[in-house]
Amino acid sequence: MHAILRYFIRRLFYHIFYKIYSLISKKHQSLPSDVRQF
């Protein structure tokens, strides 16, 4: 159960990180290709 919770937290963290990163990269108009692996 604890491992599942940690997995969901990590998934949520990566999702938020990707959203913020895509927002920033839209402002700068430069999105690295390796970011899409998330």
BELRA-V395979 format. One line per field, one symbol per residue. ss: DSSP state (2 for helix, 1 for strand, 0 for the rest). phi: phi as a letter, one per 30 degrees, with the letter a starting at -180 (. if undefined). burial: # if it has 9 or more other ideal C-beta (glycine too) atoms within 8 Angstrom, else .. A space follows every 10 residues. Layout:
ss = ???
phi = ???
burial = ???
This chain:
ss = 0222222222 2222222222 2222222200 00222220
phi = .ddddddddd dddddddddd ddddddddha cddddddd
burial = .......... ...##.##.. ##..#..... ....#...
